[in-house]
Amino acid sequence: MKSHIGTFLSIGSPAVTELAAECGFDWVLIDLEHGCESEAALPNQLRALRGSDIIAIVRVSAPHPDLIARVLDWGAQGIMIPHVNTAAEARHCVDAASYPPVGHRGVSRTVRAYGYGMRLPDGAMPKPIILAQIETAEAVANAEQIAAVEGIDALFIGPADLSFDLKAQQSPHSYDDCVDSIVKAAKDHSKGCGILVRHADDKEKLKALGFTWIAMDSDLSLVREGFKRNLAAARAW
């Protein structure tokens, strides 16, 4: 499977989104779960990607059908859904993101995704990319069933949430064992597998494990660390 190298965008700035596209990432994750901007700011961030080949994935805050449909109508090519713990929840997400007969998403040919009626689909309506986040011990236990759900394109690990939940639940399974289990579930069902990477040195190891959706850090983290590094250097003068 081809590797997709992306990054998380949490600041909510169209300028930063545009810069990420100029830098040549394969995809960006625009974050409505933990990001700094509201849903209303999303269209301008998507407009900042116009003319680029970058894939726009939006992480919704929760699997609400109206929010999922609105994000896709505004022009996102895919969605990431946090805390998908069961196959039933995965099917719910696919249903919300898909047109009939697969799902129950409402059809409008005048939305931004279709050029406000100027770029109507030729033939079948496009299928969005759907990334299900595996972030709890329960989700790890159900990873095989989640990966088997038709319409789910990849399992995406949330390292912070998964680590936190394993400790909170006093799980007997280690974080590394859970990662291996998730990767195996994705491979067994010919699905992609993704993760957020904070250190570039980890990228090759994760690619070797079979990760195909790799997010290299976030805009907020990079700005924070840049500020800290420059301030430390300036203080040392």
Residue frames as a rotation matrix with the C-alpha (Angstrom) as fourth column:
MET 1
0.574 0.819 0.000 0.00
0.819 -0.574 0.000 0.00
0.000 0.000 -1.000 0.00
LYS 2
-0.030 -0.548 0.836 1.17
0.465 -0.747 -0.474 3.52
0.885 0.375 0.278 -0.79
SER 3
-0.300 -0.137 -0.944 2.26
0.935 -0.238 -0.263 5.66
-0.189 -0.962 0.200 2.16
HIS 4
0.386 0.469 0.794 0.48
0.511 -0.826 0.240 8.98
0.768 0.313 -0.558 2.65
ILE 5
-0.501 -0.635 -0.588 2.50
0.859 -0.281 -0.427 11.58
0.106 -0.719 0.687 4.58
GLY 6
0.263 0.696 0.669 0.44
0.462 -0.699 0.546 14.31
0.847 0.165 -0.505 6.17
THR 7
-0.881 -0.466 -0.075 0.20
0.292 -0.412 -0.863 16.62
0.372 -0.783 0.499 9.16
PHE 8
0.007 0.882 -0.471 -2.39
1.000 0.004 0.022 17.78
0.022 -0.471 -0.882 11.70
LEU 9
-0.666 -0.114 0.737 -3.68
0.228 -0.972 0.056 21.36
0.710 0.206 0.674 11.48
SER 10
-0.139 0.568 -0.811 -5.05
0.979 0.200 -0.028 22.65
0.146 -0.798 -0.585 14.79
ILE 11
-0.823 -0.281 -0.493 -4.48
0.407 -0.898 -0.168 26.42
-0.396 -0.339 0.854 14.63
GLY 12
0.177 0.978 0.106 -7.38
0.749 -0.064 -0.660 27.05
-0.639 0.197 -0.744 12.26
SER 13
0.020 -0.261 -0.965 -5.50
-0.302 -0.922 0.243 29.44
-0.953 0.287 -0.097 9.98
PRO 14
0.928 0.309 0.210 -6.11
0.118 0.291 -0.950 29.32
-0.355 0.905 0.233 6.19
ALA 15
0.573 -0.786 -0.233 -2.58
-0.791 -0.457 -0.406 30.69
0.213 0.417 -0.884 5.74
VAL 16
-0.277 -0.670 0.689 -1.08
-0.784 0.572 0.241 27.74
-0.555 -0.474 -0.684 7.63
THR 17
0.379 0.506 0.775 -3.30
0.074 0.818 -0.571 25.33
-0.923 0.274 0.272 5.68
GLU 18
0.979 -0.028 -0.202 -2.17
-0.203 -0.252 -0.946 26.90
-0.024 0.967 -0.252 2.43
LEU 19
0.184 -0.982 0.054 1.48
-0.983 -0.184 -0.001 26.68
0.011 -0.052 -0.999 3.53
ALA 20
-0.084 -0.162 0.983 1.11
-0.384 0.916 0.118 22.97
-0.920 -0.367 -0.139 4.29
ALA 21
0.793 0.422 0.439 -0.13
0.249 0.434 -0.866 22.45
-0.556 0.796 0.239 0.73
GLU 22
0.799 -0.550 -0.244 2.76
-0.565 -0.547 -0.617 24.49
0.206 0.631 -0.748 -0.68
CYS 23
-0.013 -0.858 0.514 5.20
-0.916 0.216 0.339 22.30
-0.402 -0.466 -0.788 1.27
GLY 24
-0.313 -0.120 -0.942 3.97
-0.798 0.571 0.193 19.21
0.515 0.812 -0.274 -0.54
PHE 25
-0.659 0.184 0.729 2.24
-0.461 0.667 -0.585 17.06
-0.594 -0.722 -0.355 2.07
ASP 26
-0.921 0.380 -0.084 0.05
0.188 0.622 0.760 14.30
0.341 0.684 -0.644 0.63
TRP 27
0.100 0.989 -0.105 -2.76
0.572 0.029 0.820 15.09
0.814 -0.142 -0.563 3.06
VAL 28
-0.822 -0.244 0.515 -3.72
-0.274 -0.623 -0.733 17.34
0.500 -0.743 0.445 5.94
LEU 29
-0.262 0.731 -0.630 -5.98
0.870 0.461 0.173 16.70
0.417 -0.503 -0.757 8.89
ILE 30
-0.553 0.213 0.805 -8.06
-0.277 -0.959 0.063 19.76
0.785 -0.188 0.589 9.76
ASP 31
-0.747 0.052 -0.663 -9.02
0.530 0.649 -0.546 19.24
0.402 -0.759 -0.512 13.39
LEU 32
-0.167 0.776 0.608 -12.51
-0.398 -0.618 0.679 20.09
0.902 -0.129 0.412 14.64
GLU 33
0.500 0.324 -0.803 -12.16
0.520 0.629 0.578 17.88
0.692 -0.707 0.146 17.71
HIS 34
0.364 -0.466 -0.807 -9.27
0.855 -0.176 0.487 19.58
-0.369 -0.867 0.334 19.53
GLY 35
-0.342 -0.564 0.752 -8.49
0.855 -0.518 0.000 22.41
0.389 0.643 0.659 17.11
CYS 36
-0.738 -0.121 -0.664 -8.64
0.501 -0.757 -0.419 26.12
-0.452 -0.642 0.620 17.90
GLU 37
-0.861 0.427 -0.277 -11.25
-0.509 -0.726 0.462 27.13
-0.004 0.539 0.842 15.33
SER 38
-0.197 0.894 0.403 -14.94
-0.383 0.308 -0.871 26.44
-0.903 -0.326 0.281 15.01
GLU 39
-0.115 0.296 0.948 -16.81
0.703 0.699 -0.133 24.58
-0.702 0.651 -0.288 12.31
ALA 40
0.830 0.529 -0.177 -17.65
0.285 -0.674 -0.682 27.92
-0.480 0.516 -0.710 10.68
ALA 41
0.305 -0.807 -0.506 -13.94
-0.663 -0.561 0.495 28.48
-0.683 0.185 -0.706 9.90
LEU 42
-0.017 -0.360 0.933 -13.64
0.226 0.908 0.354 25.23
-0.974 0.216 0.066 7.95
PRO 43
0.789 0.355 0.502 -14.74
0.524 0.037 -0.851 26.43
-0.320 0.934 -0.157 4.48
ASN 44
0.850 -0.503 -0.156 -11.94
-0.526 -0.795 -0.302 29.02
0.028 0.339 -0.940 4.31
GLN 45
-0.005 -0.862 0.506 -9.37
-0.603 0.407 0.686 26.41
-0.798 -0.302 -0.522 5.28
LEU 46
0.177 0.140 0.974 -10.64
0.526 0.823 -0.214 24.15
-0.832 0.551 0.072 2.51
ARG 47
0.983 0.177 0.058 -10.52
0.149 -0.562 -0.814 27.05
-0.111 0.808 -0.578 0.05
ALA 48
0.467 -0.878 -0.104 -6.84
-0.753 -0.457 0.474 27.49
-0.464 -0.143 -0.874 0.94
LEU 49
-0.246 -0.538 0.806 -6.21
-0.046 0.837 0.545 24.05
-0.968 0.097 -0.231 -0.59
ARG 50
0.786 0.616 0.053 -7.86
0.040 0.034 -0.999 24.87
-0.617 0.787 0.002 -3.93
GLY 51
0.765 -0.460 -0.450 -5.61
-0.601 -0.263 -0.755 24.08
0.229 0.848 -0.478 -6.87
SER 52
-0.316 -0.889 0.333 -3.39
-0.944 0.329 -0.018 21.68
-0.094 -0.320 -0.943 -4.91
ASP 53
-0.108 0.208 -0.972 -3.27
-0.400 0.886 0.234 17.88
0.910 0.414 -0.013 -5.03
ILE 54
-0.911 -0.314 0.267 -3.40
-0.347 0.235 -0.908 17.59
0.222 -0.920 -0.323 -1.26
ILE 55
-0.275 0.821 -0.501 -6.10
0.445 0.570 0.690 15.39
0.852 -0.033 -0.522 0.30
ALA 56
-0.566 0.169 0.807 -8.25
-0.630 -0.720 -0.291 17.28
0.532 -0.673 0.514 2.81
ILE 57
-0.260 0.458 -0.850 -9.35
0.582 0.777 0.241 15.14
0.771 -0.432 -0.468 5.74
VAL 58
-0.230 0.255 0.939 -11.46
-0.629 -0.775 0.057 16.72
0.743 -0.578 0.338 8.49
ARG 59
-0.781 0.039 -0.624 -11.63
0.463 0.706 -0.536 15.25
0.419 -0.707 -0.569 11.98
VAL 60
0.067 0.886 0.459 -15.14
-0.130 -0.448 0.884 15.84
0.989 -0.119 0.085 13.22
SER 61
-0.478 -0.251 0.842 -15.73
-0.803 -0.264 -0.535 16.34
0.357 -0.931 -0.075 16.92
ALA 62
-0.469 0.424 0.775 -18.24
-0.339 0.723 -0.602 13.49
-0.816 -0.545 -0.195 17.13
PRO 63
-0.947 0.020 0.321 -20.02
0.276 0.558 0.782 11.14
-0.163 0.830 -0.534 14.70
HIS 64
-0.162 0.922 -0.352 -23.06
0.009 -0.355 -0.935 13.36
-0.987 -0.154 0.049 14.23
PRO 65
-0.046 0.154 0.987 -24.59
0.893 0.449 -0.028 12.67
-0.448 0.880 -0.158 10.79
ASP 66
0.896 0.432 0.104 -25.40
0.433 -0.794 -0.426 16.35
-0.101 0.427 -0.899 10.14
LEU 67
0.545 -0.774 -0.322 -21.82
-0.459 -0.598 0.657 17.43
-0.701 -0.211 -0.681 10.91
ILE 68
-0.279 -0.652 0.705 -20.29
0.268 0.653 0.709 14.64
-0.922 0.387 -0.008 8.80
ALA 69
0.257 0.465 0.847 -22.51
0.936 0.097 -0.337 15.48
-0.239 0.880 -0.410 5.82
ARG 70
0.966 0.137 -0.219 -21.86
0.108 -0.984 -0.139 19.22
-0.235 0.111 -0.966 6.14
VAL 71
0.198 -0.974 -0.105 -18.08
-0.324 -0.166 0.931 18.76
-0.925 -0.151 -0.349 6.24
LEU 72
-0.404 -0.317 0.858 -18.20
0.590 0.627 0.509 16.63
-0.699 0.712 -0.066 3.09
ASP 73
0.578 0.675 0.459 -20.60
0.803 -0.370 -0.467 19.03
-0.146 0.638 -0.756 1.35
TRP 74
0.831 -0.296 -0.472 -18.12
-0.192 -0.947 0.257 21.84
-0.523 -0.123 -0.843 2.03
GLY 75
0.735 -0.492 -0.467 -15.48
-0.554 -0.037 -0.832 19.96
0.392 0.870 -0.300 0.06
ALA 76
-0.046 -0.732 0.679 -13.52
-0.852 0.384 0.356 17.71
-0.522 -0.562 -0.642 2.43
GLN 77
-0.099 -0.054 -0.994 -12.42
-0.793 0.608 0.046 14.56
0.602 0.792 -0.103 0.64
GLY 78
-0.136 0.064 -0.989 -12.60
0.329 0.944 0.015 12.50
0.934 -0.323 -0.149 3.77
ILE 79
0.514 0.353 0.782 -13.36
-0.631 -0.461 0.624 12.40
0.581 -0.814 -0.014 7.46
MET 80
-0.636 -0.573 -0.517 -11.66
0.074 0.622 -0.780 11.10
0.768 -0.534 -0.354 10.57
ILE 81
0.464 0.847 0.259 -13.93
-0.328 -0.107 0.939 10.04
0.823 -0.520 0.228 13.42
PRO 82
-0.530 -0.704 0.473 -12.55
-0.693 0.038 -0.720 9.90
0.489 -0.709 -0.507 16.98
HIS 83
-0.675 0.158 0.721 -13.26
-0.604 0.444 -0.662 7.11
-0.424 -0.882 -0.204 19.45
VAL 84
0.212 0.663 -0.718 -14.73
-0.848 0.490 0.202 4.47
0.486 0.566 0.666 17.17
ASN 85
-0.374 -0.387 0.843 -15.05
-0.882 0.431 -0.193 1.61
-0.288 -0.815 -0.502 19.64
THR 86
-0.189 0.402 0.896 -17.26
0.013 0.913 -0.407 -0.96
-0.982 -0.065 -0.178 17.90
ALA 87
-0.855 -0.046 0.516 -18.20
0.490 0.254 0.834 -2.22
-0.170 0.966 -0.195 14.46
ALA 88
0.158 0.985 0.075 -21.70
0.983 -0.150 -0.101 -0.77
-0.088 0.090 -0.992 14.99
GLU 89
0.440 -0.070 -0.895 -20.22
0.198 -0.965 0.172 2.69
-0.876 -0.253 -0.411 15.55
ALA 90
-0.683 -0.725 -0.092 -18.06
0.009 -0.134 0.991 2.26
-0.731 0.676 0.098 12.43
ARG 91
-0.546 0.561 0.622 -21.13
0.837 0.342 0.427 1.34
0.026 0.754 -0.656 10.37
HIS 92
0.473 0.713 -0.519 -22.93
0.738 -0.642 -0.210 4.40
-0.482 -0.283 -0.829 11.74
CYS 93
-0.037 -0.592 -0.805 -20.10
-0.098 -0.800 0.592 6.61
-0.994 0.101 -0.028 10.45
VAL 94
-0.904 -0.263 0.336 -20.14
0.262 0.281 0.923 4.98
-0.337 0.923 -0.185 7.02
ASP 95
-0.110 0.960 0.258 -23.91
0.991 0.127 -0.048 5.40
-0.079 0.250 -0.965 6.88
ALA 96
0.500 0.311 -0.808 -23.67
0.431 -0.899 -0.080 9.12
-0.751 -0.309 -0.583 7.71
ALA 97
-0.223 -0.739 -0.636 -20.94
-0.288 -0.574 0.767 9.74
-0.931 0.354 -0.085 5.11
SER 98
-0.921 -0.201 0.333 -22.39
0.183 0.532 0.827 7.70
-0.343 0.823 -0.453 2.25
TYR 99
-0.454 0.776 -0.438 -25.16
-0.887 -0.438 0.144 8.33
-0.080 0.455 0.887 -0.24
PRO 100
0.352 0.642 0.681 -27.89
-0.427 0.757 -0.494 5.71
-0.833 -0.117 0.541 -0.79
PRO 101
0.595 0.717 -0.363 -27.93
-0.261 0.600 0.756 2.76
0.760 -0.355 0.544 -1.22
VAL 102
-0.268 -0.776 -0.571 -24.85
0.413 0.443 -0.795 2.48
0.870 -0.449 0.202 1.04
GLY 103
-0.801 -0.072 -0.594 -25.93
0.587 -0.289 -0.756 5.12
-0.117 -0.955 0.274 3.56
HIS 104
0.247 0.969 -0.028 -28.41
0.967 -0.248 -0.051 7.88
-0.057 -0.014 -0.998 4.25
ARG 105
-0.592 -0.503 -0.630 -26.46
0.440 -0.856 0.270 11.05
-0.675 -0.118 0.728 3.46
GLY 106
0.506 0.840 -0.198 -28.67
0.344 -0.407 -0.846 13.67
-0.791 0.359 -0.495 1.83
VAL 107
-0.224 -0.539 0.812 -27.94
0.956 0.041 0.291 14.69
-0.190 0.841 0.506 -1.76
SER 108
0.705 0.352 -0.616 -27.43
0.155 -0.924 -0.350 18.30
-0.692 0.152 -0.706 -2.82
ARG 109
0.310 -0.576 0.756 -25.81
0.949 0.232 -0.212 19.12
-0.053 0.783 0.619 -6.15
THR 110
0.634 -0.020 0.773 -25.37
0.241 -0.945 -0.223 22.81
0.734 0.328 -0.594 -5.31
VAL 111
0.912 -0.349 -0.215 -22.90
0.180 -0.130 0.975 22.45
-0.368 -0.928 -0.056 -2.44
ARG 112
0.494 -0.796 -0.351 -19.26
-0.781 -0.583 0.222 23.56
-0.381 0.165 -0.910 -2.58
ALA 113
-0.133 -0.569 0.811 -18.05
-0.139 0.821 0.553 19.99
-0.981 -0.040 -0.188 -3.11
TYR 114
-0.022 0.208 0.978 -19.66
0.884 0.460 -0.078 20.13
-0.466 0.863 -0.194 -6.58
GLY 115
-0.858 -0.448 0.251 -18.75
0.514 -0.750 0.416 23.71
0.001 0.486 0.874 -7.44
TYR 116
-0.584 0.718 -0.379 -22.13
-0.188 -0.574 -0.797 25.00
-0.789 -0.395 0.470 -6.27
GLY 117
0.472 0.826 0.310 -23.70
0.053 0.324 -0.944 23.09
-0.880 0.462 0.109 -9.15
MET 118
0.538 -0.339 -0.772 -20.97
-0.810 -0.460 -0.363 23.81
-0.232 0.821 -0.522 -11.72
ARG 119
-0.487 -0.753 -0.443 -19.09
-0.804 0.584 -0.109 20.48
0.341 0.303 -0.890 -11.36
LEU 120
0.474 0.764 0.437 -21.68
-0.859 0.511 0.038 17.76
-0.194 -0.393 0.899 -11.09
PRO 121
-0.308 -0.613 0.728 -20.43
-0.436 0.770 0.465 14.19
-0.846 -0.174 -0.504 -10.72
ASP 122
-0.082 0.195 -0.977 -20.25
-0.969 0.213 0.123 12.19
0.233 0.957 0.171 -13.93
GLY 123
-0.156 0.094 -0.983 -21.80
-0.070 0.992 0.106 8.88
0.985 0.086 -0.148 -12.97
ALA 124
0.337 0.300 -0.892 -21.64
0.753 0.483 0.447 7.50
0.565 -0.823 -0.063 -9.45
MET 125
0.851 -0.020 0.525 -21.39
-0.298 -0.841 0.451 9.93
0.432 -0.540 -0.722 -6.54
PRO 126
-0.074 -0.991 -0.115 -17.85
-0.366 0.134 -0.921 10.01
0.928 -0.026 -0.372 -5.08
LYS 127
0.677 0.200 -0.708 -17.01
0.490 0.596 0.636 7.92
0.549 -0.778 0.306 -2.01
PRO 128
0.626 -0.480 0.615 -15.34
-0.654 -0.752 0.079 9.81
0.425 -0.452 -0.785 0.86
ILE 129
-0.300 -0.779 -0.550 -12.25
0.031 0.568 -0.822 8.51
0.953 -0.264 -0.147 2.63
ILE 130
0.702 0.578 0.416 -13.21
-0.437 -0.112 0.892 7.35
0.562 -0.809 0.174 6.13
LEU 131
-0.406 -0.874 -0.265 -10.57
-0.084 0.325 -0.942 6.97
0.910 -0.361 -0.205 8.86
ALA 132
0.732 0.669 -0.128 -11.75
0.003 0.185 0.983 5.38
0.681 -0.720 0.134 12.11
GLN 133
-0.120 -0.818 0.562 -9.73
-0.707 -0.327 -0.627 6.30
0.697 -0.473 -0.539 15.18
ILE 134
0.496 0.115 -0.861 -8.77
0.395 0.853 0.341 3.47
0.773 -0.510 0.377 17.53
GLU 135
-0.173 -0.510 0.842 -8.17
-0.370 -0.759 -0.536 5.14
0.913 -0.405 -0.058 20.88
THR 136
0.187 0.300 0.935 -9.37
-0.982 0.062 0.177 2.82
-0.005 -0.952 0.306 23.65
ALA 137
-0.760 -0.415 0.500 -8.83
-0.487 0.873 -0.014 -0.69
-0.431 -0.254 -0.866 24.97
GLU 138
0.104 0.890 0.445 -12.36
-0.015 0.448 -0.894 -1.51
-0.994 0.086 0.060 23.82
ALA 139
0.696 0.140 -0.705 -11.56
-0.647 -0.304 -0.699 -0.37
-0.312 0.942 -0.121 20.28
VAL 140
-0.392 -0.893 -0.221 -8.38
-0.920 0.374 0.119 -2.48
-0.023 0.250 -0.968 20.23
ALA 141
-0.607 0.217 0.765 -10.41
-0.155 0.911 -0.382 -5.54
-0.780 -0.350 -0.519 21.25
ASN 142
0.404 0.870 0.281 -12.84
0.258 0.187 -0.948 -4.81
-0.878 0.456 -0.149 18.40
ALA 143
-0.173 -0.554 -0.814 -10.25
-0.565 -0.622 0.543 -3.74
-0.807 0.554 -0.205 15.81
GLU 144
-0.908 -0.153 0.389 -10.78
0.172 0.712 0.681 -6.80
-0.381 0.686 -0.620 13.60
GLN 145
-0.106 0.963 0.248 -14.54
0.909 0.195 -0.368 -6.18
-0.402 0.186 -0.896 13.42
ILE 146
0.418 0.204 -0.885 -14.09
0.025 -0.977 -0.214 -2.45
-0.908 0.068 -0.413 12.84
ALA 147
-0.535 -0.724 -0.436 -11.60
-0.474 -0.170 0.864 -3.07
-0.700 0.669 -0.252 10.04
ALA 148
-0.775 0.267 0.573 -14.06
0.515 0.792 0.327 -5.52
-0.366 0.549 -0.751 8.44
VAL 149
0.183 0.906 -0.381 -16.72
0.395 -0.422 -0.816 -2.82
-0.900 -0.001 -0.435 8.04
GLU 150
-0.144 -0.171 0.975 -17.13
0.989 -0.039 0.140 -1.99
0.014 0.984 0.175 4.36
GLY 151
0.689 0.348 0.636 -16.51
0.428 -0.903 0.031 1.71
0.585 0.251 -0.771 3.76
ILE 152
0.841 -0.531 -0.102 -13.87
-0.135 -0.390 0.911 2.12
-0.523 -0.753 -0.400 6.46
ASP 153
0.827 -0.545 -0.136 -10.62
-0.169 -0.011 -0.986 2.90
0.536 0.838 -0.101 4.62
ALA 154
-0.229 -0.957 -0.177 -8.15
0.072 0.164 -0.984 2.91
0.971 -0.238 0.031 7.50
LEU 155
0.730 0.243 -0.639 -7.74
0.642 0.077 0.763 2.48
0.235 -0.967 -0.099 11.23
PHE 156
0.099 -0.672 0.734 -5.98
0.035 -0.735 -0.678 5.49
0.995 0.092 -0.049 12.73
ILE 157
0.114 -0.155 -0.981 -4.35
0.926 0.374 0.049 5.23
0.359 -0.915 0.186 16.14
GLY 158
0.606 0.027 0.795 -4.61
-0.221 -0.954 0.201 8.15
0.764 -0.297 -0.572 18.55
PRO 159
-0.190 -0.799 -0.571 -1.43
0.336 0.493 -0.802 7.60
0.922 -0.345 0.175 20.62
ALA 160
-0.805 -0.148 0.575 -2.26
-0.406 -0.569 -0.715 9.96
0.433 -0.809 0.398 23.49
ASP 161
0.102 0.939 0.327 -5.83
-0.974 0.029 0.223 8.74
0.200 -0.341 0.918 23.99
LEU 162
0.576 0.108 -0.810 -4.89
-0.174 0.985 0.008 5.07
0.799 0.137 0.586 23.62
SER 163
-0.483 -0.826 -0.291 -2.02
0.217 0.209 -0.954 5.34
0.849 -0.523 0.078 26.11
PHE 164
-0.688 0.281 0.669 -4.24
-0.680 -0.573 -0.458 7.20
0.254 -0.770 0.585 28.57
ASP 165
0.356 0.934 -0.041 -7.11
-0.872 0.348 0.344 4.72
0.335 -0.087 0.938 28.26
LEU 166
0.253 -0.328 -0.910 -4.88
0.063 0.944 -0.323 1.66
0.965 0.024 0.260 28.68
LYS 167
-0.821 -0.570 -0.008 -3.59
0.084 -0.108 -0.991 3.10
0.564 -0.814 0.137 31.96
ALA 168
-0.503 0.700 0.507 -7.05
-0.852 -0.500 -0.155 4.20
0.145 -0.510 0.848 33.10
GLN 169
0.560 0.755 -0.341 -8.52
-0.716 0.648 0.261 0.77
0.418 0.098 0.903 32.41
GLN 170
0.038 -0.675 0.737 -5.47
-0.817 0.404 0.412 -0.94
-0.576 -0.617 -0.536 33.92
SER 171
0.822 0.293 -0.489 -5.27
-0.559 0.584 -0.588 -3.01
0.114 0.757 0.644 30.77
PRO 172
0.559 -0.640 0.527 -2.97
0.036 0.654 0.755 -6.05
-0.828 -0.403 0.389 30.87
HIS 173
0.554 -0.310 0.773 -1.94
0.831 0.268 -0.488 -5.28
-0.056 0.912 0.406 27.30
SER 174
-0.277 -0.736 -0.617 0.99
0.538 -0.651 0.536 -2.98
-0.796 -0.183 0.577 26.54
TYR 175
0.361 0.347 -0.866 0.71
-0.399 -0.782 -0.479 -0.04
-0.843 0.519 -0.144 24.17
ASP 176
-0.501 -0.644 -0.579 3.10
-0.803 0.096 0.588 -1.70
-0.323 0.759 -0.565 21.71
ASP 177
-0.855 0.252 0.453 1.08
0.283 0.959 -0.001 -4.93
-0.435 0.128 -0.891 21.74
CYS 178
0.162 0.968 -0.191 -2.07
0.358 -0.238 -0.903 -2.94
-0.920 0.078 -0.385 21.01
VAL 179
0.097 -0.212 -0.972 -0.38
-0.757 -0.650 0.066 -1.16
-0.646 0.730 -0.224 18.10
ASP 180
-0.880 -0.472 -0.061 0.67
-0.412 0.692 0.593 -4.52
-0.237 0.546 -0.803 16.65
SER 181
-0.533 0.760 0.372 -2.89
0.538 0.644 -0.544 -5.81
-0.653 -0.089 -0.752 17.04
ILE 182
0.360 0.678 -0.640 -4.37
-0.065 -0.666 -0.743 -2.79
-0.930 0.310 -0.196 15.25
VAL 183
-0.254 -0.546 -0.799 -1.89
-0.868 -0.236 0.438 -2.99
-0.427 0.804 -0.413 12.39
LYS 184
-0.951 -0.102 0.293 -2.62
-0.012 0.956 0.292 -6.69
-0.310 0.274 -0.910 11.97
ALA 185
-0.120 0.987 0.110 -6.38
0.483 0.155 -0.862 -6.09
-0.867 -0.050 -0.495 11.90
ALA 186
0.348 0.199 -0.916 -5.96
-0.536 -0.760 -0.368 -3.46
-0.769 0.619 -0.158 9.19
LYS 187
-0.590 -0.665 -0.457 -3.69
-0.768 0.287 0.573 -5.71
-0.250 0.689 -0.680 7.11
ASP 188
-0.788 0.302 0.537 -6.00
0.222 0.952 -0.210 -8.71
-0.575 -0.046 -0.817 7.48
HIS 189
0.237 0.962 0.136 -8.81
0.631 -0.046 -0.774 -6.71
-0.739 0.270 -0.618 5.89
SER 190
-0.258 -0.466 0.846 -6.65
0.959 -0.228 0.167 -4.88
0.115 0.855 0.506 3.31
LYS 191
0.850 0.508 0.137 -7.26
0.468 -0.849 0.245 -1.57
0.241 -0.144 -0.960 5.04
GLY 192
0.050 -0.829 0.557 -4.82
0.059 -0.554 -0.830 1.24
0.997 0.074 0.022 5.67
CYS 193
0.530 0.047 -0.847 -3.42
0.839 0.119 0.532 1.99
0.126 -0.992 0.024 9.11
GLY 194
0.201 -0.402 0.893 -2.38
0.212 -0.872 -0.441 5.41
0.956 0.278 -0.089 10.40
ILE 195
0.388 -0.147 -0.910 -0.83
0.921 0.014 0.390 7.18
-0.045 -0.989 0.141 13.37
LEU 196
0.922 -0.151 0.357 0.27
-0.135 -0.988 -0.070 10.62
0.364 0.017 -0.931 14.54
VAL 197
0.359 -0.894 -0.268 4.07
0.876 0.422 -0.233 10.83
0.322 -0.151 0.935 14.78
ARG 198
0.971 -0.014 -0.237 5.77
0.106 -0.868 0.486 13.40
-0.213 -0.497 -0.841 17.00
HIS 199
0.189 -0.976 -0.112 9.37
-0.413 -0.183 0.892 12.51
-0.891 -0.122 -0.437 16.12
ALA 200
0.527 0.025 -0.850 10.57
-0.850 0.001 -0.527 12.16
-0.012 1.000 0.022 12.53
ASP 201
-0.557 -0.830 -0.029 13.01
-0.828 0.558 -0.056 9.44
0.062 -0.007 -0.998 13.57
ASP 202
-0.421 0.469 0.776 10.03
-0.279 0.747 -0.603 7.14
-0.863 -0.470 -0.183 14.25
LYS 203
0.238 0.662 -0.710 8.72
-0.860 -0.197 -0.472 7.34
-0.452 0.723 0.523 10.69
GLU 204
-0.274 -0.415 -0.868 10.78
-0.833 0.553 -0.001 4.57
0.480 0.723 -0.497 9.12
LYS 205
-0.977 -0.061 0.206 10.04
-0.174 0.785 -0.595 2.15
-0.125 -0.617 -0.777 11.97
LEU 206
-0.249 0.966 0.074 6.32
-0.293 -0.003 -0.956 2.80
-0.923 -0.260 0.283 11.64
LYS 207
0.196 0.250 -0.948 6.41
-0.977 -0.031 -0.211 2.42
-0.082 0.968 0.238 7.85
ALA 208
-0.694 -0.540 -0.476 8.16
-0.572 0.815 -0.091 -0.93
0.437 0.209 -0.875 8.32
LEU 209
-0.808 0.462 0.366 5.37
-0.092 0.515 -0.852 -2.03
-0.583 -0.722 -0.373 10.68
GLY 210
-0.609 0.577 0.544 2.86
0.793 0.427 0.435 -1.33
0.019 0.696 -0.717 7.91
PHE 211
0.020 0.611 -0.791 1.52
0.447 -0.713 -0.540 2.17
-0.894 -0.343 -0.287 8.62
THR 212
-0.344 -0.067 0.937 0.28
0.938 -0.060 0.340 3.87
0.033 0.996 0.083 5.46
TRP 213
0.519 0.473 0.712 -1.30
0.362 -0.876 0.318 7.09
0.774 0.093 -0.626 6.83
ILE 214
-0.088 -0.677 -0.731 1.44
0.995 -0.024 -0.097 8.90
0.048 -0.736 0.675 8.74
ALA 215
0.807 0.349 0.476 0.80
0.305 -0.937 0.171 12.35
0.506 0.007 -0.863 10.20
MET 216
-0.199 -0.961 -0.194 4.04
0.824 -0.057 -0.563 14.18
0.530 -0.272 0.803 10.98
ASP 217
-0.780 -0.196 -0.595 3.35
0.581 -0.582 -0.569 16.37
-0.235 -0.789 0.567 14.03
SER 218
0.351 0.928 0.123 0.93
0.935 -0.339 -0.107 19.33
-0.058 0.153 -0.987 14.09
ASP 219
0.130 -0.261 0.957 1.11
0.430 -0.854 -0.292 23.01
0.893 0.450 0.001 13.23
LEU 220
0.823 0.255 0.508 0.48
-0.297 -0.570 0.766 24.03
0.485 -0.781 -0.393 16.85
SER 221
0.837 -0.546 -0.025 3.22
0.377 0.543 0.751 21.75
-0.396 -0.638 0.660 18.16
LEU 222
0.151 -0.816 0.557 5.73
0.961 -0.011 -0.277 22.96
0.232 0.577 0.783 15.57
VAL 223
0.298 0.012 0.955 5.02
0.069 -0.998 -0.009 26.62
0.952 0.068 -0.298 16.36
ARG 224
0.970 0.104 0.221 5.25
-0.211 -0.096 0.973 25.95
0.122 -0.990 -0.071 20.12
GLU 225
0.622 -0.782 0.044 8.57
0.662 0.554 0.504 24.14
-0.419 -0.284 0.862 19.84
GLY 226
0.092 -0.569 0.817 9.91
0.800 -0.447 -0.401 26.81
0.594 0.690 0.413 17.48
PHE 227
0.616 0.198 0.763 8.99
-0.210 -0.892 0.401 29.56
0.760 -0.407 -0.507 19.95
LYS 228
0.970 -0.224 0.093 10.62
-0.029 0.274 0.961 27.66
-0.241 -0.935 0.260 22.84
ARG 229
0.403 -0.866 0.296 13.78
0.903 0.429 0.028 26.93
-0.151 0.256 0.955 20.86
ASN 230
0.094 -0.348 0.933 14.20
0.541 -0.769 -0.341 30.52
0.836 0.537 0.116 19.67
LEU 231
0.786 0.236 0.571 13.46
-0.303 -0.659 0.689 31.94
0.539 -0.714 -0.446 23.11
ALA 232
0.865 -0.500 -0.035 16.02
0.329 0.513 0.793 29.62
-0.378 -0.698 0.609 24.74
ALA 233
0.144 -0.835 0.531 18.60
0.968 0.008 -0.251 30.67
0.206 0.550 0.809 22.17
ALA 234
0.253 0.018 0.967 17.83
0.170 -0.985 -0.026 34.36
0.952 0.171 -0.252 22.73
ARG 235
0.964 0.145 0.224 17.98
-0.193 -0.199 0.961 34.00
0.184 -0.969 -0.164 26.54
ALA 236
0.672 -0.740 -0.015 21.43
0.671 0.600 0.436 32.44
-0.314 -0.303 0.900 26.18
TRP 237
0.436 -0.524 0.732 22.94
0.448 -0.579 -0.681 35.56
0.781 0.624 -0.018 24.54
